[in-house]
Amino acid sequence: MFCFYREEKKAASKRKQRKKIKRYALIGLATLGGGAVLGLTGGLAAPLIGAGVGTILGAGSAAVLGSTAGIAIIGSLFGMAGAGLTGKYYSSIKENYVIREQLFEVKRSIHLAG
């Protein structure tokens, strides 16, 4: 019986490690996807952002932000912000899901024992 318990504990540990790796991989993919989507959107919106900033700060800033370098900078900023926000959001979703899943498992095991 002790041997069976040890093997079961090892199997549970491996499952937990696989879940953890899968969770981090999915958070990483969500971060990359969100960064790419918002970076692309920021790059497309850069000329409009440059025009809006140009009305406030002057024509020189509009020319800088509307140039290729300005578009790259704005796209990068949007991409970094999107990656951070998406990764944080998806991470919190996965954490809440794990907590709910553990609560469900506890309730189920109590139900089966009773």
C-alpha distance (Angstrom), angle and dihedral (degrees) to the residues before:
residue distance angle dihedral
M1 . . .
F2 3.81 . .
C3 3.81 90.8 .
F4 3.80 90.9 51.6
Y5 3.80 90.9 51.0
R6 3.81 91.8 51.2
E7 3.82 92.3 49.8
E8 3.78 90.8 47.8
K9 3.79 90.2 50.1
K10 3.83 91.0 51.1
A11 3.80 91.1 49.3
A12 3.80 91.0 49.3
S13 3.80 90.0 49.5
K14 3.81 91.2 51.7
R15 3.82 91.4 49.0
K16 3.79 90.4 49.9
Q17 3.82 91.2 50.0
R18 3.82 91.5 49.0
K19 3.81 90.9 49.8
K20 3.79 90.4 50.3
I21 3.81 92.8 50.1
K22 3.80 91.2 46.8
R23 3.81 90.9 49.5
Y24 3.80 92.9 52.1
A25 3.81 91.4 45.7
L26 3.80 91.7 52.1
I27 3.81 91.8 47.2
G28 3.82 88.8 50.7
L29 3.81 92.3 49.9
A30 3.80 91.4 48.2
T31 3.80 89.9 49.5
L32 3.81 92.6 50.9
G33 3.80 92.5 45.5
G34 3.80 94.2 48.2
G35 3.79 91.7 46.5
A36 3.78 92.4 49.7
V37 3.79 94.4 47.9
L38 3.79 95.7 46.8
G39 3.80 92.3 40.5
L40 3.80 90.1 55.0
T41 3.78 91.1 46.0
G42 3.81 91.0 48.9
G43 3.80 90.7 50.1
L44 3.78 91.1 51.6
A45 3.80 92.1 46.6
A46 3.82 94.2 45.5
P47 3.84 96.1 96.1
L48 3.80 90.0 51.4
I49 3.79 91.1 47.2
G50 3.81 88.8 48.9
A51 3.78 91.1 52.0
G52 3.80 91.3 49.1
V53 3.78 92.3 48.9
G54 3.80 89.3 45.2
T55 3.79 91.4 60.3
I56 3.79 89.9 53.9
L57 3.82 102.8 36.7
G58 3.79 102.5 23.7
A59 3.79 141.3 -98.4
G60 3.81 94.9 -65.6
S61 3.79 93.3 63.3
A62 3.80 90.7 45.8
A63 3.80 90.0 54.3
V64 3.80 91.8 49.9
L65 3.81 95.2 47.2
G66 3.81 92.5 42.9
S67 3.80 92.9 53.8
T68 3.80 125.1 92.0
A69 3.80 91.7 -98.1
G70 3.80 91.2 49.7
I71 3.77 91.3 50.4
A72 3.80 89.9 50.5
I73 3.81 92.0 49.1
I74 3.79 94.1 47.9
G75 3.81 91.9 44.9
S76 3.81 90.3 50.3
L77 3.79 92.5 49.2
F78 3.79 92.0 48.9
G79 3.81 89.9 46.3
M80 3.80 93.6 51.6
A81 3.78 92.0 46.6
G82 3.79 91.9 47.0
A83 3.79 92.7 48.2
G84 3.79 92.2 50.1
L85 3.78 95.1 46.4
T86 3.79 94.7 44.5
G87 3.80 93.8 46.5
K88 3.80 92.6 48.4
Y89 3.81 92.6 46.7
Y90 3.81 94.7 47.3
S91 3.80 90.9 45.2
S92 3.81 91.3 54.7
I93 3.80 90.7 48.1
K94 3.81 91.5 52.1
E95 3.83 92.1 46.3
N96 3.80 91.8 52.0
Y97 3.80 90.5 46.6
V98 3.82 91.5 52.6
I99 3.81 91.0 50.1
R100 3.80 91.7 49.4
E101 3.79 91.1 46.5
Q102 3.81 91.4 51.9
L103 3.79 91.6 48.5
F104 3.79 89.6 50.7
E105 3.80 91.6 50.4
V106 3.81 91.3 50.0
K107 3.80 92.2 49.4
R108 3.78 91.3 46.8
S109 3.82 93.4 50.3
I110 3.82 91.5 48.2
H111 3.79 89.3 49.4
L112 3.80 92.6 51.4
A113 3.81 92.2 46.3
G114 3.82 93.1 50.6
